[in-house]
Amino acid sequence: MRKLMLMLLTSVVTLSLISGCAGGGSASGTEGAASDTANAGNSEKVTIKIMDFKTEITDKIKAMAADYMAQNPNVNIEAQVTSNYDTLLKTRFAAGDGPDIFMTRAYTDIQDWSGRLVDLSGEPWMDKVVPSSEPGMTVDGKKLGFPLAVEGYGFIYNKDLFAQAGIDTLPTTLTELKQANEKLKTAGISSYSEGYKSFWVLGQHLFNLPFAFEKDPAATIENMSKGEAKIADLANLNGFFDVLDMTVQYGKGADTIGLSYDNQVSDFASGKTAMIQQGVWAIDSITKINPDMNIGMFAIPLNENADETKLPVGVSTYYSINKDSQNIDESKKFLTWLHENGQKYIVDSYKLIPAFTDLKTTAELGPLAADLNKYLQDDNTLIWSFQLWPSGIAEDFTVPLQAYVGGHFDKEQTIQELQKVWDQKVKK
C-alpha cells in the first residue's frame, strides 16, 4: 500500500502541477481583536487557536489572521508559529489545550494523529485538491487535511557568485560538485552556509536523500522497520556523507551546528556564501533581505550517475482540525475562506506553489518555483522519504549527525548511532 502511495506521489504530482496547477526561529504568536462595534448584536466572540511551524512566513500568517478577523468580527484568531513545533504540540494536547487547527505532515504524521482529527472529505474545497495530495492525508478512507503546497528543495545558489567563480554548468555528480566547490574556493568565495542547528535542515531534508535515492524507498523503509535492512545498507549513504563533508569543509565548519535557518538565509542573501540547502519556501526570506538577488536551485547529487540526481518534491504539510475542538464549524469555515482566498495568501503572500487545481502559480513566485517546475516537467523528481519514517525520528537523527559535524563522532560511529535511533523508534 505504501508503495502505491509513493508511486502516486511521484507521478501524479507532476501531472497535476503541469496540467492543473500550471501555473527556525523562536516561538512567536499572534492575537487579534476586531472592532467591538461590528459585532454588537451577536453572541460572544469565538477564538480559534492555530498552530503552525512555518516560521519563515510568520509575518505573512499574522497578516492573514488579521484580515480574517477584520472580515469576521465574531472570531478571534490566536496563531502560534514555532520552530519547537512537535514538542510544543504534544505538550499542549497533554495539558488539555490542544489547538483547534494545527499543521500535520503527510503519511506517518497524519496516521499518528488520525484519532484526533476531523474527517474533511465533505468540505467544499476537497474536490479541488491536487490528486497527489490525497494519499498522504487519507486514513481509512477519511481525508484529514487541507493541503498547503507542493514543495521541493535542493541547493539554492547565487548565480552571480557561480559566474564569478567560472562555474558555467550546474553540478549533477559528486565529482562535479567537488569541482564547483574548488572553483569557489579559488575565487575566495565561501560555498555554504548551512543551518544545522535546525533539525529539519540536517536530520530531515538532507538525510532524506540516501533514502529517496533507493530504487524502492517504501520497501527499503519497510524492510528496515522489520529489521531486515540497516541504515548502513543504503546504497548512497557514503554519498550523503560526502555531501555533508563538503558543506562543512567549504562552508563554516563545525560552526554550522550553531546556525539556524534564519542565520543561513541571512548569510546567503547578503552574498556571504554561494549556496544553501533549502527549498522554494525560502524565497520570501531571501528576497526580503535582497529583492534583486539572482538565484536558482539545483538537485543535490549523491553519486557519479547524473541520471539519478533528482529534486525531492512533495505535498508535505496540511492543516487539520482537532476533533475535540469546541469550534469545529468555525474552523471549517476558516479553511473554506483560506481556499477561497488562496490566490492572495497561499500563492501571492506565502509564495507557495498551490496544492489546489483552481489556484495558479505566477511569475511572482520567482526563480525557485520556476526551477522546481522544470524538474517536474522533466519527470526528474524524488519523493520525501522522511514522510514514511517513524514519527519524530528526524529530531533524533539530528543529534548524532550534529555530533559528526562537530567532530565528536567519526562516520562509522555516526552510522551506529543513527541505527540505534531507528531501532528505538521502531520498538515504540
Solvent accessible surface area in square Angstrom, and as a share of the most:
residue,aa,sasa,rsa
1,M,161,0.72
2,R,93,0.34
3,K,111,0.47
4,L,90,0.45
5,M,31,0.14
6,L,12,0.06
7,M,110,0.49
8,L,65,0.32
9,L,3,0.02
10,T,40,0.23
11,S,55,0.36
12,V,28,0.16
13,V,1,0.01
14,T,10,0.06
15,L,119,0.59
16,S,8,0.05
17,L,4,0.02
18,I,76,0.38
19,S,96,0.62
20,G,16,0.16
21,C,0,0.00
22,A,59,0.46
23,G,22,0.21
24,G,13,0.12
25,G,23,0.22
26,S,99,0.64
27,A,59,0.46
28,S,38,0.24
29,G,50,0.48
30,T,20,0.12
31,E,136,0.61
32,G,16,0.16
33,A,96,0.75
34,A,19,0.14
35,S,63,0.41
36,D,130,0.67
37,T,117,0.68
38,A,62,0.48
39,N,20,0.10
40,A,91,0.70
41,G,80,0.77
42,N,97,0.50
43,S,94,0.60
44,E,154,0.69
45,K,73,0.31
46,V,37,0.21
47,T,45,0.26
48,I,0,0.00
49,K,63,0.27
50,I,3,0.01
51,M,0,0.00
52,D,2,0.01
53,F,40,0.17
54,K,11,0.05
55,T,25,0.15
56,E,19,0.08
57,I,3,0.01
58,T,24,0.14
59,D,65,0.33
60,K,50,0.21
61,I,1,0.01
62,K,84,0.35
63,A,54,0.42
64,M,2,0.01
65,A,1,0.01
66,A,52,0.41
67,D,43,0.22
68,Y,1,0.00
69,M,14,0.06
70,A,79,0.61
71,Q,106,0.47
72,N,17,0.09
73,P,30,0.19
74,N,35,0.18
75,V,0,0.00
76,N,19,0.10
77,I,0,0.00
78,E,51,0.23
79,A,2,0.01
80,Q,46,0.21
81,V,0,0.00
82,T,0,0.00
83,S,45,0.29
84,N,88,0.45
85,Y,7,0.03
86,D,26,0.13
87,T,84,0.49
88,L,43,0.22
89,L,3,0.01
90,K,110,0.46
91,T,76,0.44
92,R,35,0.13
93,F,21,0.09
94,A,92,0.72
95,A,80,0.62
96,G,71,0.69
97,D,58,0.30
98,G,21,0.20
99,P,0,0.00
100,D,12,0.06
101,I,0,0.00
102,F,0,0.00
103,M,1,0.00
104,T,0,0.00
105,R,39,0.14
106,A,1,0.01
107,Y,17,0.07
108,T,19,0.11
109,D,15,0.08
110,I,0,0.00
111,Q,98,0.44
112,D,84,0.44
113,W,32,0.11
114,S,28,0.18
115,G,55,0.53
116,R,96,0.35
117,L,11,0.06
118,V,18,0.11
119,D,60,0.31
120,L,0,0.00
121,S,46,0.30
122,G,75,0.72
123,E,26,0.12
124,P,92,0.58
125,W,1,0.00
126,M,10,0.04
127,D,114,0.59
128,K,73,0.31
129,V,7,0.04
130,V,0,0.00
131,P,68,0.43
132,S,1,0.01
133,S,0,0.00
134,E,52,0.23
135,P,18,0.11
136,G,3,0.03
137,M,0,0.00
138,T,39,0.23
139,V,16,0.09
140,D,137,0.71
141,G,63,0.60
142,K,102,0.43
143,K,52,0.22
144,L,4,0.02
145,G,0,0.00
146,F,0,0.00
147,P,0,0.00
148,L,2,0.01
149,A,1,0.01
150,V,0,0.00
151,E,4,0.02
152,G,0,0.00
153,Y,0,0.00
154,G,0,0.00
155,F,0,0.00
156,I,0,0.00
157,Y,19,0.07
158,N,12,0.06
159,K,74,0.31
160,D,82,0.43
161,L,26,0.13
162,F,5,0.02
163,A,72,0.56
164,Q,120,0.53
165,A,15,0.12
166,G,44,0.42
167,I,17,0.08
168,D,134,0.70
169,T,99,0.57
170,L,64,0.32
171,P,3,0.02
172,T,54,0.31
173,T,14,0.08
174,L,21,0.11
175,T,66,0.38
176,E,66,0.30
177,L,0,0.00
178,K,81,0.34
179,Q,98,0.43
180,A,4,0.03
181,N,0,0.00
182,E,72,0.32
183,K,92,0.39
184,L,0,0.00
185,K,127,0.54
186,T,121,0.70
187,A,40,0.31
188,G,69,0.66
189,I,18,0.09
190,S,42,0.27
191,S,2,0.01
192,Y,1,0.00
193,S,0,0.00
194,E,0,0.00
195,G,0,0.00
196,Y,0,0.00
197,K,124,0.52
198,S,11,0.07
199,F,40,0.17
200,W,46,0.16
201,V,0,0.00
202,L,0,0.00
203,G,0,0.00
204,Q,18,0.08
205,H,10,0.04
206,L,0,0.00
207,F,0,0.00
208,N,0,0.00
209,L,1,0.00
210,P,0,0.00
211,F,1,0.00
212,A,4,0.03
213,F,17,0.07
214,E,31,0.14
215,K,212,0.90
216,D,41,0.21
217,P,19,0.12
218,A,2,0.01
219,A,39,0.31
220,T,21,0.12
221,I,1,0.01
222,E,75,0.34
223,N,55,0.28
224,M,5,0.02
225,S,44,0.28
226,K,126,0.53
227,G,52,0.50
228,E,123,0.55
229,A,20,0.15
230,K,92,0.39
231,I,0,0.00
232,A,62,0.48
233,D,93,0.48
234,L,9,0.04
235,A,87,0.67
236,N,15,0.08
237,L,7,0.03
238,N,94,0.48
239,G,6,0.05
240,F,0,0.00
241,F,1,0.00
242,D,59,0.30
243,V,0,0.00
244,L,0,0.00
245,D,57,0.29
246,M,15,0.07
247,T,1,0.00
248,V,31,0.18
249,Q,116,0.51
250,Y,15,0.06
251,G,23,0.22
252,K,69,0.29
253,G,21,0.20
254,A,49,0.38
255,D,100,0.52
256,T,0,0.00
257,I,57,0.29
258,G,48,0.46
259,L,33,0.16
260,S,17,0.11
261,Y,2,0.01
262,D,75,0.39
263,N,61,0.31
264,Q,0,0.00
265,V,3,0.02
266,S,47,0.30
267,D,21,0.11
268,F,0,0.00
269,A,1,0.01
270,S,61,0.39
271,G,34,0.33
272,K,128,0.54
273,T,1,0.00
274,A,0,0.00
275,M,0,0.00
276,I,0,0.00
277,Q,1,0.00
278,Q,1,0.00
279,G,0,0.00
280,V,3,0.02
281,W,9,0.03
282,A,0,0.00
283,I,8,0.04
284,D,10,0.05
285,S,14,0.09
286,I,0,0.00
287,T,44,0.25
288,K,116,0.49
289,I,86,0.44
290,N,50,0.26
291,P,98,0.62
292,D,132,0.69
293,M,26,0.11
294,N,67,0.34
295,I,4,0.02
296,G,0,0.00
297,M,3,0.02
298,F,3,0.01
299,A,2,0.02
300,I,2,0.01
301,P,0,0.00
302,L,2,0.01
303,N,28,0.14
304,E,104,0.47
305,N,67,0.34
306,A,47,0.36
307,D,113,0.58
308,E,68,0.31
309,T,7,0.04
310,K,60,0.25
311,L,0,0.00
312,P,1,0.01
313,V,3,0.02
314,G,0,0.00
315,V,1,0.01
316,S,7,0.04
317,T,7,0.04
318,Y,2,0.01
319,Y,3,0.01
320,S,0,0.00
321,I,0,0.00
322,N,8,0.04
323,K,96,0.41
324,D,82,0.42
325,S,14,0.09
326,Q,168,0.75
327,N,33,0.17
328,I,48,0.24
329,D,113,0.59
330,E,35,0.16
331,S,0,0.00
332,K,52,0.22
333,K,95,0.40
334,F,0,0.00
335,L,1,0.00
336,T,29,0.17
337,W,22,0.08
338,L,0,0.00
339,H,20,0.09
340,E,121,0.54
341,N,43,0.22
342,G,0,0.00
343,Q,58,0.26
344,K,110,0.47
345,Y,6,0.02
346,I,0,0.00
347,V,0,0.00
348,D,66,0.34
349,S,23,0.15
350,Y,3,0.01
351,K,51,0.21
352,L,1,0.01
353,I,1,0.01
354,P,0,0.00
355,A,0,0.00
356,F,0,0.00
357,T,43,0.25
358,D,61,0.32
359,L,11,0.05
360,K,99,0.42
361,T,21,0.12
362,T,48,0.28
363,A,96,0.75
364,E,121,0.54
365,L,4,0.02
366,G,21,0.20
367,P,51,0.32
368,L,1,0.00
369,A,8,0.06
370,A,61,0.47
371,D,38,0.20
372,L,0,0.00
373,N,35,0.18
374,K,115,0.49
375,Y,38,0.14
376,L,0,0.00
377,Q,108,0.48
378,D,80,0.41
379,D,95,0.49
380,N,42,0.22
381,T,16,0.10
382,L,20,0.10
383,I,8,0.04
384,W,5,0.02
385,S,0,0.00
386,F,17,0.07
387,Q,7,0.03
388,L,4,0.02
389,W,6,0.02
390,P,29,0.18
391,S,44,0.28
392,G,26,0.25
393,I,2,0.01
394,A,7,0.05
395,E,53,0.24
396,D,55,0.28
397,F,0,0.00
398,T,5,0.03
399,V,100,0.57
400,P,6,0.04
401,L,0,0.00
402,Q,44,0.20
403,A,19,0.15
404,Y,36,0.14
405,V,10,0.06
406,G,21,0.20
407,G,63,0.61
408,H,140,0.62
409,F,62,0.26
410,D,79,0.41
411,K,62,0.26
412,E,106,0.47
413,Q,84,0.37
414,T,0,0.00
415,I,18,0.09
416,Q,110,0.49
417,E,52,0.23
418,L,0,0.00
419,Q,25,0.11
420,K,106,0.45
421,V,21,0.12
422,W,1,0.00
423,D,50,0.26
424,Q,109,0.49
425,K,40,0.17
426,V,53,0.31
427,K,169,0.72
428,K,188,0.80
